[in-house]
Amino acid sequence: MSIVLYWHPMSSATPIASALVELGIPHERVTLDLKAGDQRRPEFLALNPNGKVPTMVVDGDPMFETLAIHFWLAGQYGVERGLWPKEGTPERMQALSWATWAYVTYGTLLVRLHVATQGDEALRSEVHAAAARSGLDQLLALLDARLAAQAWMLGADYSLVDLIVGSVLGYSVYVGAPVASHPHVQAWLERVQARPSMQLKAD
């Protein structure tokens, strides 16, 4: 199977690059120069009409959206490598739930915080930022309680769920989410980020 990942360092494509390394999947990585507008070139838009990374091409067929790619990789390779629960298990349901929670529930508030603090001047608002931080704090408290009872997202062993959730939370630290206020989350995130697959460098 031929896999080509179009990415840019320190972007939403980075978690996919890390997942490919964690899974040990042979692939080609193509770096787009986003400042030069590579993502808007016709040949790239033919693969991803959104003009964004990540875009992954499998045997000539493209797919996009980070979470969709994560789920495809997890189902295709993760089970046999012991990094994703088998179909039909309670663990699989938890994996899907928490991965989606990170990108949708937590991610929605994260976008609000980003816009309120780093977006266009007209959209910045300390009131909205404070509300977003409060919502993120409540979600982090839920995660902290889970990680107080177990080492990793699904229990005793590391899985792709840790990579997925950890990638979103790691980014949220830079945006200003109160991750450090939750000791179990902070300690877990440090373990996730210490894995070799997370130490990616530009091509």
Long-range contacts (C-beta under 8 A, 24 or more apart in sequence): 1-58, 1-59, 2-28, 2-57, 2-58, 2-59, 2-60, 3-27, 3-28, 3-56, 3-57, 3-58, 4-28, 4-29, 4-30, 4-56, 4-57, 5-29, 5-30, 5-54, 5-55, 5-56, 6-30, 6-32, 6-44, 6-47, 6-48, 6-53, 6-54, 6-55, 6-56, 6-57, 7-31, 7-32, 7-53, 7-54, 8-32, 8-33, 8-34, 8-53, 9-200, 9-201, 9-202, 11-53, 11-54, 12-52, 12-53, 12-54, 12-66, 13-53, 13-54, 13-66, 14-167, 14-200, 15-66, 15-70, 15-163, 15-164, 15-167, 15-168, 16-54, 16-56, 16-66, 16-69, 16-70, 16-73, 17-54, 17-200, 18-163, 18-167, 18-197, 18-198, 18-200, 19-70, 19-73, 19-74, 19-160, 19-163, 19-164, 19-197, 20-73, 21-196, 21-197, 21-200, 22-83, 22-160, 22-163, 22-195, 22-197, 23-73, 23-77, 23-78, 23-81, 23-83, 23-160, 24-81, 25-73, 25-77, 29-203, 31-202, 31-203, 66-103, 67-99, 67-100, 67-103, 67-164, 70-99, 70-160, 70-164, 71-96, 71-99, 73-160, 74-160, 78-159, 78-160, 82-157, 83-158, 83-159, 83-160, 84-159, 84-160, 84-161, 85-154, 85-159, 91-154, 91-155, 94-153, 94-154, 94-161, 95-153, 95-154, 95-159, 95-160, 95-161, 98-153, 98-161, 98-164, 98-165, 99-161, 99-164, 99-165, 101-139, 101-165, 102-164, 102-165, 102-167, 102-168, 102-169, 103-164, 103-168, 105-139, 106-136, 106-139, 106-168, 106-169, 106-172, 107-168, 109-135, 109-136, 109-139, 110-136, 110-168, 110-171, 110-172, 110-175, 110-177, 113-172, 113-175, 113-176, 113-177, 114-175, 117-175, 117-176, 118-175, 129-176, 133-176, 133-177, 133-178, 136-172, 136-177, 136-178, 137-178, 137-181, 140-177, 140-178, 140-179, 140-181, 140-182, 140-185, 141-182, 143-169, 143-182, 143-185, 144-182, 144-183, 144-184, 144-185, 145-184, 147-184, 147-185, 147-187, 147-188, 148-184, 151-188, 152-188, 158-192, 158-195, 162-188, 162-192, 163-192, 163-195, 163-197, 163-198, 166-192, 166-193, 166-198
